[in-house]
Amino acid sequence: MKFSELLQKRRAIRDFEDKEVPMKVVEEILKESTLAPSASNNQPCRFVVVQCRKAMRNLSDESKTNLLRDHNNGTINLKTEYVSMLQDENFNVFYNAPCLIYITGAKSVGSLDVDAALAASYIMFSAASRGMGTCWVALGANIRDPQLRAELGLGDNYRIVAPIILGYPKAIPAPSERHAPEILRVITEAR
């Protein structure tokens, strides 16, 4: 597949076939994600793979509860449509995907958000090259319960940056319209 084709095939997928993702494939994707650049080649990203739908549902419920609590006490301001979705007990923030990958890292790493975003991009492209779909689901990052965090292997010094769902898409939607790049200025060599 040409790179330009890969860019077109990488879409946010929220509807998956009822088909498990083999751990061997997940490991290959994660191995490719480690090729992503990171600040000072620090490679701070760590990964948690969840392939149990019951566990994913528990993580979804935990995250929903925390987001709604934060919204209600004014810590965050959620869009009205998100509040409605999160209040729906049947809504699973992970869209019933067969696999969830948490990209995490130590809280002390100043570049963690950028490093994790680069790793997430590599995961998404690696998955797309295999005919799989992904979606970064920020609504699923709010895991605070100590027992759930312990089950995920996350100590107090770790934070979740990017929850990525992974699976075989039922369909790949067409790309949404994109704006042309807005170049503010081009500076060339002075004459």
C-alpha positions, 0 to 999 in steps of 0.5 A, spaced: 500 500 500 502 506 498 503 511 503 498 516 500 493 510 500 494 509 507 493 516 509 486 515 506 484 508 509 486 511 516 479 513 519 476 513 526 472 507 526 467 506 532 463 500 529 467 493 529 466 486 526 465 481 532 472 478 531 477 478 536 484 481 534 490 476 535 495 478 540 500 476 535 497 482 531 497 487 537 504 485 538 506 487 531 502 493 531 506 495 538 512 493 535 511 498 529 509 504 534 516 504 538 519 506 531 515 513 532 520 519 534 520 521 542 523 527 545 531 526 546 529 518 544 526 517 551 521 512 548 517 513 555 510 510 552 508 504 556 502 500 553 496 496 556 492 491 552 485 489 554 482 484 550 476 482 555 470 486 553 467 485 560 473 489 563 473 494 557 465 495 560 468 496 567 473 501 564 468 505 560 463 505 566 469 508 571 471 513 566 463 515 564 462 516 572 468 520 573 467 525 567 460 526 569 462 528 576 468 532 574 462 536 569 457 536 575 462 539 580 465 544 574 472 541 574 471 540 566 465 543 561 463 537 557 459 539 551 451 537 552 451 531 547 457 528 551 453 529 557 447 525 554 451 520 551 455 519 558 449 519 562 446 513 558 448 506 561 448 502 555 453 507 552 460 504 552 465 509 550 469 504 547 464 502 542 464 495 544 471 494 540 474 487 541 481 490 543 483 497 547 490 499 547 492 504 553 498 508 551 501 511 558 507 513 561 510 516 567 507 523 569 514 526 570 515 526 563 514 533 560 513 530 553 509 525 554 503 528 551 507 529 544 510 522 545 504 518 546 500 522 540 506 520 535 506 513 538 498 513 537 499 515 530 504 509 528 499 504 531 493 507 527 497 507 521 500 500 522 493 497 524 490 501 517 495 497 513 493 491 516 485 492 514 484 494 521 480 500 524 482 504 530 479 510 534 482 515 539 477 515 545 479 520 550 472 519 554 476 512 556 482 515 559 479 517 566 480 511 570 481 513 578 479 507 581 485 504 585 483 497 584 482 498 576 488 502 576 492 496 579 489 491 574 491 495 569 498 495 572 498 503 573 502 505 579 500 512 581 506 515 577 503 513 571 497 517 567 493 514 561 494 519 555 491 515 549 486 510 549 486 507 542 480 502 540 482 497 535 478 491 531 476 489 524 471 495 521 464 493 519 465 499 514 471 504 512 467 511 512 469 516 506 474 521 509 471 527 511 472 534 508 479 537 510 481 544 509 487 546 505 493 548 509 493 555 512 500 557 511 501 563 515 508 565 512 513 562 507 520 565 509 526 564 504 533 566 504 534 573 505 536 576 498 
